[in-house]
Amino acid sequence: MEKYRILPHTADGKFQAYGATLEEAFGNAALAMSSLMWDWSKVEPRVRHFVHVRGIDREQLLVKFLGETIYLFETKQFLLAKVDGLRIRPEFEASASRRYWGATRCPTATSSSATSRP
């Protein structure tokens, strides 16, 4: 099964992520978004980050989940290579915990300005 498909868009990045489970689809969405900025398949997973996010529904949870990828890239120069151990709890307030594996930014990665996080 393919992980994701990059879709045409004139101004922004657009993708459709797939997965046999919601967890797999979320992980593939993080890889798809990363693929718009660097080739995650060529990153050697040497560094690990644990992330926990909460949302009031699946949509907000996905936005926060993907936001953590951008946050780690911008603040820690972290390039995502894989996602494992993802758990999404179906409680009223959804939450997701995951392990990110990757490396610090390589010279071929796209550079962008740093952002602050509340």
Contacts in CASP RR format, 6 or more apart in sequence:
PFRMAT RR
TARGET T0000
AUTHOR 0000-0000-0000
METHOD contacts of the structure
MODEL  1
MEKYRILPHTADGKFQAYGATLEEAFGNAALAMSSLMWDWSKVEPRVRHF
VHVRGIDREQLLVKFLGETIYLFETKQFLLAKVDGLRIRPEFEASASRRY
WGATRCPTATSSSATSRP
1 18 0 8 1.000
1 19 0 8 1.000
1 20 0 8 1.000
2 18 0 8 1.000
3 17 0 8 1.000
3 18 0 8 1.000
3 19 0 8 1.000
3 28 0 8 1.000
3 31 0 8 1.000
3 32 0 8 1.000
4 15 0 8 1.000
4 16 0 8 1.000
4 17 0 8 1.000
4 18 0 8 1.000
4 28 0 8 1.000
4 29 0 8 1.000
4 31 0 8 1.000
4 32 0 8 1.000
4 35 0 8 1.000
5 15 0 8 1.000
5 16 0 8 1.000
5 18 0 8 1.000
6 13 0 8 1.000
6 14 0 8 1.000
6 15 0 8 1.000
6 32 0 8 1.000
6 35 0 8 1.000
6 36 0 8 1.000
7 13 0 8 1.000
7 14 0 8 1.000
7 15 0 8 1.000
7 16 0 8 1.000
8 14 0 8 1.000
13 36 0 8 1.000
15 29 0 8 1.000
15 32 0 8 1.000
15 33 0 8 1.000
15 35 0 8 1.000
15 36 0 8 1.000
16 32 0 8 1.000
17 25 0 8 1.000
17 26 0 8 1.000
17 27 0 8 1.000
17 28 0 8 1.000
17 29 0 8 1.000
17 31 0 8 1.000
17 32 0 8 1.000
18 24 0 8 1.000
18 25 0 8 1.000
18 28 0 8 1.000
19 25 0 8 1.000
19 28 0 8 1.000
22 58 0 8 1.000
22 88 0 8 1.000
23 85 0 8 1.000
23 86 0 8 1.000
23 87 0 8 1.000
23 88 0 8 1.000
23 96 0 8 1.000
24 86 0 8 1.000
26 61 0 8 1.000
26 62 0 8 1.000
26 65 0 8 1.000
26 83 0 8 1.000
26 86 0 8 1.000
26 88 0 8 1.000
26 96 0 8 1.000
26 98 0 8 1.000
27 65 0 8 1.000
27 83 0 8 1.000
27 86 0 8 1.000
27 98 0 8 1.000
29 62 0 8 1.000
29 65 0 8 1.000
29 66 0 8 1.000
30 65 0 8 1.000
30 66 0 8 1.000
30 69 0 8 1.000
30 80 0 8 1.000
30 83 0 8 1.000
30 100 0 8 1.000
31 40 0 8 1.000
31 80 0 8 1.000
31 82 0 8 1.000
31 83 0 8 1.000
33 66 0 8 1.000
33 69 0 8 1.000
33 70 0 8 1.000
34 40 0 8 1.000
34 69 0 8 1.000
34 79 0 8 1.000
34 80 0 8 1.000
37 73 0 8 1.000
37 109 0 8 1.000
37 110 0 8 1.000
37 112 0 8 1.000
38 79 0 8 1.000
38 106 0 8 1.000
38 108 0 8 1.000
38 109 0 8 1.000
38 110 0 8 1.000
40 79 0 8 1.000
40 80 0 8 1.000
40 81 0 8 1.000
40 82 0 8 1.000
41 81 0 8 1.000
43 79 0 8 1.000
43 80 0 8 1.000
43 81 0 8 1.000
43 102 0 8 1.000
43 103 0 8 1.000
43 106 0 8 1.000
44 81 0 8 1.000
44 102 0 8 1.000
44 103 0 8 1.000
45 81 0 8 1.000
45 82 0 8 1.000
45 101 0 8 1.000
45 102 0 8 1.000
45 103 0 8 1.000
46 101 0 8 1.000
46 102 0 8 1.000
46 103 0 8 1.000
47 78 0 8 1.000
47 101 0 8 1.000
47 102 0 8 1.000
47 103 0 8 1.000
47 104 0 8 1.000
48 99 0 8 1.000
48 100 0 8 1.000
48 101 0 8 1.000
48 102 0 8 1.000
49 72 0 8 1.000
49 76 0 8 1.000
49 78 0 8 1.000
49 99 0 8 1.000
49 100 0 8 1.000
50 97 0 8 1.000
50 98 0 8 1.000
50 99 0 8 1.000
50 100 0 8 1.000
51 65 0 8 1.000
51 68 0 8 1.000
51 72 0 8 1.000
51 96 0 8 1.000
51 97 0 8 1.000
51 98 0 8 1.000
51 99 0 8 1.000
51 100 0 8 1.000
52 95 0 8 1.000
52 96 0 8 1.000
52 97 0 8 1.000
53 61 0 8 1.000
53 64 0 8 1.000
53 65 0 8 1.000
53 68 0 8 1.000
53 95 0 8 1.000
53 96 0 8 1.000
54 61 0 8 1.000
54 64 0 8 1.000
54 93 0 8 1.000
54 94 0 8 1.000
54 95 0 8 1.000
55 61 0 8 1.000
55 64 0 8 1.000
55 93 0 8 1.000
55 94 0 8 1.000
55 95 0 8 1.000
56 93 0 8 1.000
56 94 0 8 1.000
57 94 0 8 1.000
58 94 0 8 1.000
60 94 0 8 1.000
61 88 0 8 1.000
61 94 0 8 1.000
61 95 0 8 1.000
61 96 0 8 1.000
65 96 0 8 1.000
65 98 0 8 1.000
68 100 0 8 1.000
69 80 0 8 1.000
69 100 0 8 1.000
70 115 0 8 1.000
71 115 0 8 1.000
71 117 0 8 1.000
72 78 0 8 1.000
72 80 0 8 1.000
72 100 0 8 1.000
73 79 0 8 1.000
73 80 0 8 1.000
73 105 0 8 1.000
73 112 0 8 1.000
74 112 0 8 1.000
74 113 0 8 1.000
74 114 0 8 1.000
74 115 0 8 1.000
75 114 0 8 1.000
75 115 0 8 1.000
75 117 0 8 1.000
76 104 0 8 1.000
77 104 0 8 1.000
77 105 0 8 1.000
78 100 0 8 1.000
78 102 0 8 1.000
78 103 0 8 1.000
78 104 0 8 1.000
78 105 0 8 1.000
79 102 0 8 1.000
79 103 0 8 1.000
79 104 0 8 1.000
79 105 0 8 1.000
79 106 0 8 1.000
79 109 0 8 1.000
80 100 0 8 1.000
80 101 0 8 1.000
80 102 0 8 1.000
81 101 0 8 1.000
81 102 0 8 1.000
81 103 0 8 1.000
82 100 0 8 1.000
82 101 0 8 1.000
82 102 0 8 1.000
83 98 0 8 1.000
83 99 0 8 1.000
83 100 0 8 1.000
83 101 0 8 1.000
84 98 0 8 1.000
84 99 0 8 1.000
84 101 0 8 1.000
85 97 0 8 1.000
85 98 0 8 1.000
85 99 0 8 1.000
86 96 0 8 1.000
86 97 0 8 1.000
86 98 0 8 1.000
87 96 0 8 1.000
87 97 0 8 1.000
87 98 0 8 1.000
88 94 0 8 1.000
88 95 0 8 1.000
88 96 0 8 1.000
89 95 0 8 1.000
89 96 0 8 1.000
END
